[in-house]
Structure formats: C-alpha cells, structure tokens
Amino acid sequence: MNGYWKTGLTFLAAAVMLVGWGVTWANQSSRIHANRAEIGTLKEKMESVADQTSESEKAIVRMETKIEYIIKGIDEIKAEVKTK
C-alpha cells in the first residue's frame, strides 16, 4: 500500500501544479485582454487629440492670414494718407 500512497501523492501533486499553472495562465490571459482593450481606448483618444490639434493649427493659420491682410490694409491706408 505504500507504493500506491506515493503514486497517489505524485498524481495529486501533478494535479495541483497543473491547476496552479492553469490559474496563472488564465490571469495572464485576462490581463493581456484588458491591456489590449485599454491600448485600443488610448489609441482612439490619441487620434481624437491629433484631430483637434490639426484643427486648431488650421484655425491659427487662418487667423494669421487674416492678421496679415489687416496689416497690409493698414499699411496701404498709411501710404495713402502720406501721399495726400
């Protein structure tokens, strides 16, 4: 009976190790899926921020262009006043 006892304990130890490995694998798999979801969310937010940045840059360029036109108009008025 002593041989059966050792064999039984060996199988029990192997089963415990396999269960432990399975739990570890499941935890790691769960973390990987959670991280992938978070990466996807962050990617969407970064794209949104990039779109907002490009839109604000376009608005700044439009404002700079308008300011340049205003300055040109003021310079033309000054030149006209000086000639009169």
Rosetta blueprint (number, residue, H / E / L):
1 M L
2 N H
3 G H
4 Y H
5 W H
6 K H
7 T H
8 G H
9 L H
10 T H
11 F H
12 L H
13 A H
14 A H
15 A H
16 V H
17 M H
18 L H
19 V H
20 G H
21 W H
22 G H
23 V H
24 T H
25 W H
26 A H
27 N H
28 Q H
29 S H
30 S H
31 R H
32 I H
33 H H
34 A H
35 N H
36 R H
37 A H
38 E H
39 I H
40 G H
41 T H
42 L H
43 K H
44 E H
45 K H
46 M H
47 E H
48 S H
49 V H
50 A H
51 D H
52 Q H
53 T H
54 S H
55 E H
56 S H
57 E H
58 K H
59 A H
60 I H
61 V H
62 R H
63 M H
64 E H
65 T H
66 K H
67 I H
68 E H
69 Y H
70 I H
71 I H
72 K H
73 G H
74 I H
75 D H
76 E H
77 I H
78 K H
79 A H
80 E H
81 V H
82 K H
83 T H
84 K L
